[in-house]
């Protein structure tokens, strides 16, 4: 479908579309998928909505966002899904064996790649994106937030002009589109001066994401768990491991989904290889995250500097509702915390309409009104 609607230079000629492509960063090709709207769905006055960058969870791909992203694109919000190392189109680097480059799975490496991707989206859209991370994707997004706020504390500046100025949001040619198929590290470096914000996103939304180990002892326990899971998926294979994974209490609410949805969910999980999943546990598991206090400090710092942070948990997900309640208290309400009714761990799968409506609210808050003529 994409070849029918995408012309040279990135001009979109259909109302809505999705295409999986690649984003190169320091030798690793990450998969990405785009959903865009045509000129006919532009906002009133010609101003562009802030786009959205979506980051999936463990053993998922960009397609997990299809329903939400399609709905948002029809509402004139452009969406770009970033696929983590070992998942989707980025299942291995240039067709190689993932075991040869375990560093590509490193949490900090993937967070740096995500920041670079957000900068490319911001550069080409003229609007800094809203960054959304689910579960493991939220883990990478939190690491990215910590890296960005570290840069701010080291003297970097949050460039408000590149994020929200009337110039950045002025009416422009809708044919000017993101083209990341050939984007590589030199593109990121060459455009650093044009997109100089230390934080290349205008808002952060975390969905059912862990905040990191409480202390050194907790980090050790999480490491032991994550390495045990890695050994299990290597030893049992993907199919047997995913049968066990789907049976965890965390996913109990998904057992009430329609059969076709559950089949698609299982097929997506089985589309992974054991070594990539094992490396994801070992190199980007919860034990690799900053300490919880450091994560919360970074989220509060973003909020204080005008980059709103939201945390979402499903009311049927007791584990992450507890994370939400603790975050609300520890952040002193600097982070907007919301429990979504009738949803478990995966809100965007179980309640896509409610999830999409929340994202529309965030996008609206980050999109200034068109400048007066």
MODASUL-V837941 format. One record per backbone hydrogen bond with DSSP energy under -1.0 kcal/mol. CO is the residue of the C=O (numbers start at 1). NH is the residue of the N-H. Records with the same first field share a line. If there is no record, write none. Layout:
CO->NH ; NH
//
This chain:
1->4
2->5 ; 6
5->13
7->10
11->7
19->34
21->32
23->30
25->28
28->25
30->23
31->83
32->21
33->81
34->19
35->79
38->41
39->42
43->46
51->130
52->80
53->132
54->82
55->134
57->60
61->64
62->65
63->66
65->69
66->70
67->71
68->72
69->73
70->74
72->77
73->76
78->52
79->35
80->54
81->33
84->87
87->90
88->91
90->86
93->96
97->100
98->101
101->104
102->105
103->106
106->110
107->111
108->112
109->113
110->114
111->115
112->116
113->117
114->118
115->119
116->120
117->121
118->122
119->123
120->124
121->125
122->126
129->202
130->53
131->205
132->55
133->207
134->137
135->139
136->140
137->141
138->142
139->143
140->144
141->145
142->146
143->147
144->148
145->149
146->150
147->151
148->152
149->153
150->154
151->156
152->155
157->198
158->160
159->163
160->164
161->165
165->169
167->170
173->176
175->177
183->24
184->188
185->189
186->190
187->191
189->192
191->195
203->131
204->310
205->133
206->312
207->135
213->292
215->219
216->220
217->221
218->222
219->223
220->224
221->225
222->226
223->227
224->228
225->229
226->230
227->231
228->232
229->233
230->234
231->235
232->236
233->237
237->241
238->242
239->243
240->244
241->245
242->246
245->248
248->251
249->252
251->254
252->255
253->256
254->257
258->262
259->263
260->264
261->265
262->266
263->267
264->268
265->269
266->270
273->277
274->278
275->279
276->280
277->281
278->282
279->283
280->284
283->107
285->288
286->289
291->295
292->296
293->297
294->298
295->299
296->300
297->301
298->302
299->303
300->304
301->305
302->307
303->306
308->204
309->336
310->206
311->338
312->208
313->340
314->317
317->321
318->322
319->323
320->324
321->325
322->326
323->327
324->328
325->329
326->330
327->331
328->333
331->334
336->311
338->313
340->315
343->316
345->347
346->350
347->351
351->355
352->356
353->357
354->358
355->359
356->360
357->361
358->362
359->363
360->364
361->365
362->366
//
